[in-house]
């Protein structure tokens, strides 16, 4: 399952912010020019707490990292 991830600036732990809609991922697999839209943040960003070290940090949309579903790409290439 594809996810939007964040990285803690203290311990560099990657943690999930939001799951990407599977329909959007399927569309992106069909059309290589499709851009998967990032979730919108409140004006000024959102504060999240790292589940590993407990540090609270402010994140903005450019901090999001797309973590794709490798099994979907394998299935698409097996046709």
DSSP file (Angstrom, degrees, kcal/mol; ACC not computed):
  #  RESIDUE AA STRUCTURE BP1 BP2  ACC     N-H-->O    O-->H-N    N-H-->O    O-->H-N    TCO  KAPPA ALPHA  PHI   PSI    X-CA   Y-CA   Z-CA
    1    1 A X              0   0    0      0, 0.0     2,-0.2     0, 0.0    69,-0.1   0.000 360.0 360.0 360.0 131.5    0.0    0.0    0.0
    2    2 A X        -     0   0    0     18,-0.2    18,-2.3    67,-0.1     2,-0.3  -0.476 360.0-178.8 -76.0 144.3    1.4    3.4   -1.0
    3    3 A X  E     -AB  19  67A   0     64,-2.5    64,-3.1    16,-0.3     2,-0.5  -0.961  32.6-123.9-141.8 155.5    1.8    6.0    1.8
    4    4 A X  E     -AB  18  66A   0     14,-3.4    13,-3.4    -2,-0.3    14,-1.5  -0.920  40.7-164.3 -96.3 127.2    3.0    9.5    2.4
    5    5 A X  E     -AB  16  65A   0     60,-3.2    60,-2.3    -2,-0.5     2,-0.3  -0.766  14.7-154.2-115.8 156.9    5.7    9.4    5.0
    6    6 A X  E     -A   15   0A   0      9,-2.8     9,-2.6    -2,-0.3     2,-0.4  -0.901  12.4-140.5-122.7 156.4    7.5   12.0    7.2
    7    7 A X  E     -A   14   0A   0     -2,-0.3     2,-0.3    56,-0.3     7,-0.2  -0.977  18.2-124.3-121.5 129.6   11.0   11.8    8.7
    8    8 A X     >  -     0   0    0      5,-2.2     4,-1.4    -2,-0.4    48,-0.0  -0.529  12.3-145.1 -69.9 131.2   11.8   12.9   12.2
    9    9 A X  T  4 S+     0   0    0     -2,-0.3    -1,-0.1     2,-0.1    48,-0.0   0.687  95.3  45.5 -72.3 -16.2   14.6   15.5   12.2
   10   10 A X  T  4 S+     0   0    0      3,-0.1    -1,-0.1    45,-0.1    -2,-0.0   0.931 131.5  11.7 -89.4 -56.4   16.1   14.1   15.4
   11   11 A X  T  4 S-     0   0    0      2,-0.1    -2,-0.1    44,-0.1    -1,-0.0   0.473  90.5-128.1-106.0  -3.2   16.2   10.3   15.0
   12   12 A X     <  +     0   0    0     -4,-1.4     2,-0.3     1,-0.2    -3,-0.1   0.695  50.0 160.1  63.3  21.7   15.5   10.1   11.3
   13   13 A X        -     0   0    0     -6,-0.1    -5,-2.2     1,-0.0     2,-0.5  -0.588  35.5-136.8 -73.2 131.9   12.7    7.6   11.9
   14   14 A X  E     +A    7   0A   0     -2,-0.3     2,-0.3    -7,-0.2    -7,-0.2  -0.784  29.2 175.8 -90.5 131.6   10.3    7.4    9.0
   15   15 A X  E     -A    6   0A   0     -9,-2.6    -9,-2.8    -2,-0.5     2,-0.2  -0.975  32.6 -97.1-138.6 154.1    6.6    7.3    9.9
   16   16 A X  E     +A    5   0A   0     -2,-0.3   -11,-0.2   -11,-0.2     3,-0.1  -0.413  31.3 173.2 -73.1 135.4    3.3    7.2    8.1
   17   17 A X  E     -     0   0A   0    -13,-3.4     2,-0.3     1,-0.4   -12,-0.2   0.779  69.0 -15.4-100.9 -48.5    1.4   10.4    7.6
   18   18 A X  E     -A    4   0A   0    -14,-1.5   -14,-3.4    21,-0.0    -1,-0.4  -0.988  61.6-115.2-158.8 146.0   -1.4    9.3    5.3
   19   19 A X  E     -A    3   0A   0     -2,-0.3     2,-0.3   -16,-0.2   -16,-0.3  -0.673  35.5-121.4 -83.3 137.9   -2.3    6.3    3.0
   20   20 A X        -     0   0    0    -18,-2.3   -18,-0.2    -2,-0.3     2,-0.1  -0.622  34.0-101.0 -80.1 136.5   -2.6    7.1   -0.7
   21   21 A X    >>  -     0   0    0     -2,-0.3     4,-1.5     1,-0.2     3,-1.0  -0.377  26.9-138.6 -56.7 122.7   -5.9    6.3   -2.3
   22   22 A X  H 3> S+     0   0    0      1,-0.3     4,-2.3     2,-0.2     5,-0.2   0.809 101.2  60.0 -57.5 -31.4   -5.5    3.0   -4.1
   23   23 A X  H 3> S+     0   0    0      1,-0.2     4,-2.0     2,-0.2    -1,-0.3   0.864 103.6  50.9 -64.7 -35.4   -7.6    4.3   -7.1
   24   24 A X  H <> S+     0   0    0     -3,-1.0     4,-2.1     2,-0.2    -1,-0.2   0.884 109.6  50.4 -68.4 -38.7   -5.0    7.1   -7.6
   25   25 A X  H  X S+     0   0    0     -4,-1.5     4,-1.9     2,-0.2    -2,-0.2   0.910 109.3  50.7 -66.0 -42.5   -2.2    4.6   -7.6
   26   26 A X  H  X S+     0   0    0     -4,-2.3     4,-1.4     1,-0.2    -2,-0.2   0.915 110.4  49.9 -61.5 -42.7   -3.9    2.4  -10.1
   27   27 A X  H  X S+     0   0    0     -4,-2.0     4,-2.1     1,-0.2    -1,-0.2   0.897 109.1  52.0 -61.9 -40.5   -4.4    5.4  -12.4
   28   28 A X  H  < S+     0   0    0     -4,-2.1     6,-0.3     1,-0.2    -1,-0.2   0.835 106.4  53.9 -66.7 -32.5   -0.7    6.3  -12.0
   29   29 A X  H  < S+     0   0    0     -4,-1.9    -1,-0.2     1,-0.2    -2,-0.2   0.829 111.7  45.4 -69.3 -31.0    0.2    2.8  -13.0
   30   30 A X  H  < S+     0   0    0     -4,-1.4     2,-0.5     1,-0.2    -2,-0.2   0.836 120.5  38.1 -79.6 -34.5   -1.9    3.1  -16.2
   31   31 A X    ><  -     0   0    0     -4,-2.1     3,-1.9    -5,-0.1    -1,-0.2  -0.935  66.0-161.8-123.4 107.7   -0.6    6.6  -17.1
   32   32 A X  T 3  S+     0   0    0     -2,-0.5    -1,-0.1     1,-0.3    -4,-0.1   0.632  90.3  60.3 -66.0 -11.7    3.1    7.3  -16.5
   33   33 A X  T 3  S+     0   0    0      2,-0.1    -1,-0.3     0, 0.0     2,-0.3   0.404  77.4 115.2 -95.0   2.6    2.4   11.1  -16.6
   34   34 A X    <   -     0   0    0     -3,-1.9     2,-0.5    -6,-0.3   -10,-0.0  -0.541  56.1-149.5 -72.9 134.1    0.0   11.1  -13.7
   35   35 A X        -     0   0    0     -2,-0.3     2,-0.7     0, 0.0    -2,-0.1  -0.922  12.2-133.8-105.2 125.2    1.2   13.0  -10.7
   36   36 A X        -     0   0    0     -2,-0.5     2,-0.1     1,-0.1   -11,-0.0  -0.687  29.8-125.7 -78.9 117.4    0.0   11.7   -7.4
   37   37 A X        -     0   0    0     -2,-0.7     2,-0.2     1,-0.1     3,-0.1  -0.357  17.0-125.0 -69.5 140.2   -1.2   14.8   -5.5
   38   38 A X        -     0   0    0      1,-0.1    -1,-0.1    -2,-0.1    23,-0.1  -0.498  32.9 -99.3 -76.3 150.4    0.3   15.4   -2.0
   39   39 A X        -     0   0    0     -2,-0.2     2,-0.3    22,-0.1    -1,-0.1  -0.377  42.1-111.7 -64.4 150.7   -2.1   15.9    0.9
   40   40 A X        -     0   0    0     -3,-0.1     2,-0.3    -2,-0.0    -1,-0.1  -0.669  28.0-151.6 -87.5 140.7   -2.8   19.5    1.8
   41   41 A X        -     0   0    0     -2,-0.3     3,-0.1     1,-0.1     5,-0.1  -0.695  28.4 -94.0-102.4 159.1   -1.5   20.9    5.1
   42   42 A X    >   -     0   0    0     -2,-0.3     3,-2.5     1,-0.2     2,-0.2  -0.295  62.3 -75.7 -62.1 158.3   -3.0   23.7    7.1
   43   43 A X  T 3  S+     0   0    0      1,-0.3    -1,-0.2    -3,-0.1    -3,-0.0  -0.413 125.5  19.1 -58.7 124.9   -1.5   27.1    6.4
   44   44 A X  T 3  S-     0   0    0     -2,-0.2    -1,-0.3    -3,-0.1     2,-0.1   0.323 122.7 -89.8  93.9  -8.1    1.9   27.1    8.2
   45   45 A X    <   -     0   0    0     -3,-2.5     2,-0.4    13,-0.1    15,-0.2  -0.382  43.8 -80.3 101.1-179.1    2.1   23.3    8.4
   46   46 A X  E     -C   59   0B   0     13,-2.6    13,-3.2    -2,-0.1     2,-0.5  -0.966  29.4-127.9-129.0 144.4    1.1   20.7   10.9
   47   47 A X  E     +C   58   0B   0     -2,-0.4     2,-0.3    11,-0.2    11,-0.2  -0.809  31.6 177.2 -93.2 128.3    2.7   19.6   14.1
   48   48 A X  E     -C   57   0B   0      9,-2.5     9,-2.7    -2,-0.5     2,-0.5  -0.945  23.9-131.8-129.4 151.0    3.3   15.8   14.4
   49   49 A X  E     -C   56   0B   0     -2,-0.3     2,-0.3     7,-0.2     7,-0.2  -0.887  25.1-119.9-105.0 132.0    5.0   13.7   17.1
   50   50 A X     >  -     0   0    0      5,-2.4     4,-1.4    -2,-0.5   -36,-0.1  -0.516  13.2-147.6 -68.3 128.2    7.6   11.1   16.2
   51   51 A X  T  4 S+     0   0    0     -2,-0.3    -1,-0.2     1,-0.2   -36,-0.0   0.666  94.0  49.4 -71.5 -14.3    6.5    7.7   17.3
   52   52 A X  T  4 S+     0   0    0      3,-0.1    -1,-0.2   -39,-0.1    -2,-0.0   0.928 129.8   9.0 -89.3 -53.9   10.1    6.6   17.9
   53   53 A X  T  4 S-     0   0    0      2,-0.1    -2,-0.1   -40,-0.1    -1,-0.0   0.583  91.7-123.4-108.4 -11.6   11.7    9.4   20.0
   54   54 A X     <  +     0   0    0     -4,-1.4     2,-0.3     1,-0.3    -3,-0.1   0.520  54.7 152.2  84.4   4.9    8.6   11.6   20.9
   55   55 A X        -     0   0    0     -6,-0.1    -5,-2.4     1,-0.0     2,-0.5  -0.524  39.4-139.0 -72.6 133.5   10.0   14.8   19.4
   56   56 A X  E     +C   49   0B   0     -2,-0.3     2,-0.3    -7,-0.2    -7,-0.2  -0.819  30.3 174.3 -93.5 128.0    7.2   17.2   18.2
   57   57 A X  E     -C   48   0B   0     -9,-2.7    -9,-2.5    -2,-0.5     2,-0.5  -0.939  33.3-118.0-135.9 155.2    8.0   18.9   14.9
   58   58 A X  E     -C   47   0B   0     -2,-0.3     2,-0.3   -11,-0.2   -11,-0.2  -0.822  34.3-169.1 -92.6 127.0    6.4   21.2   12.4
   59   59 A X  E     -C   46   0B   0    -13,-3.2   -13,-2.6    -2,-0.5     2,-0.3  -0.900   7.2-166.8-119.1 147.6    6.0   19.6    9.0
   60   60 A X    >   -     0   0    0     -2,-0.3     3,-2.3   -15,-0.2     4,-0.4  -0.768  43.0 -92.4-123.7 171.9    5.0   21.2    5.7
   61   61 A X  G >  S+     0   0    0      1,-0.3     3,-1.4    -2,-0.3   -22,-0.1   0.808 122.2  61.0 -59.1 -31.3    3.9   19.6    2.4
   62   62 A X  G 3  S+     0   0    0      1,-0.2    -1,-0.3   -24,-0.0    -3,-0.0   0.618  94.5  65.4 -73.4  -8.7    7.5   19.6    1.0
   63   63 A X  G <  S+     0   0    0     -3,-2.3   -56,-0.3     2,-0.0    -1,-0.2   0.600  79.4 107.0 -82.7 -12.5    8.5   17.3    3.9
   64   64 A X    <   -     0   0    0     -3,-1.4     2,-0.4    -4,-0.4   -58,-0.2  -0.431  53.8-160.9 -72.2 140.0    6.3   14.5    2.6
   65   65 A X  E     -B    5   0A   0    -60,-2.3   -60,-3.2    -2,-0.1     2,-0.5  -0.982  15.8-131.0-121.2 130.5    8.0   11.5    1.0
   66   66 A X  E     -B    4   0A   0     -2,-0.4     2,-0.6   -62,-0.2   -62,-0.2  -0.695  18.3-168.7 -82.3 127.2    6.1    9.1   -1.3
   67   67 A X  E     -B    3   0A   0    -64,-3.1   -64,-2.5    -2,-0.5    -2,-0.0  -0.928  17.7-152.3-116.6 104.1    6.6    5.5   -0.4
   68   68 A X        -     0   0    0     -2,-0.6     2,-0.9   -66,-0.2     3,-0.1  -0.129  20.5-105.7 -76.0 169.0    5.1    3.4   -3.2
   69   69 A X    >>  -     0   0    0      1,-0.2     4,-1.2   -67,-0.0     3,-0.7  -0.840  27.5-168.1 -96.4 103.6    3.7    0.0   -3.2
   70   70 A X  H 3> S+     0   0    0     -2,-0.9     4,-1.9     1,-0.2    -1,-0.2   0.799  84.7  61.2 -64.0 -29.6    6.3   -2.3   -4.8
   71   71 A X  H 3> S+     0   0    0      1,-0.2     4,-2.1     2,-0.2    -1,-0.2   0.841 100.3  55.1 -67.5 -31.5    3.9   -5.2   -5.0
   72   72 A X  H <> S+     0   0    0     -3,-0.7     4,-2.1     2,-0.2    -1,-0.2   0.902 108.2  48.1 -67.2 -40.1    1.7   -3.1   -7.3
   73   73 A X  H  X S+     0   0    0     -4,-1.2     4,-1.6     2,-0.2    -2,-0.2   0.879 111.1  50.9 -68.5 -36.5    4.6   -2.4   -9.7
   74   74 A X  H  < S+     0   0    0     -4,-1.9     4,-0.5     1,-0.2    -2,-0.2   0.896 111.2  47.9 -65.6 -40.0    5.5   -6.1   -9.7
   75   75 A X  H >< S+     0   0    0     -4,-2.1     3,-0.8     1,-0.2    -2,-0.2   0.868 109.9  52.6 -68.2 -36.7    1.9   -7.0  -10.5
   76   76 A X  H >< S+     0   0    0     -4,-2.1     3,-0.7     1,-0.2    -1,-0.2   0.838 109.6  49.2 -69.1 -31.7    1.7   -4.5  -13.3
   77   77 A X  T 3< S+     0   0    0     -4,-1.6    -1,-0.2     1,-0.2    -2,-0.2   0.520  95.7  73.0 -84.8  -5.1    4.9   -5.8  -14.9
   78   78 A X  T <         0   0    0     -3,-0.8    -1,-0.2    -4,-0.5    -2,-0.1   0.435 360.0 360.0 -91.4   2.1    3.7   -9.4  -14.9
   79   79 A X    <         0   0    0     -3,-0.7    -1,-0.2    -4,-0.2    -2,-0.1   0.510 360.0 360.0 -68.5 360.0    1.2   -9.1  -17.7
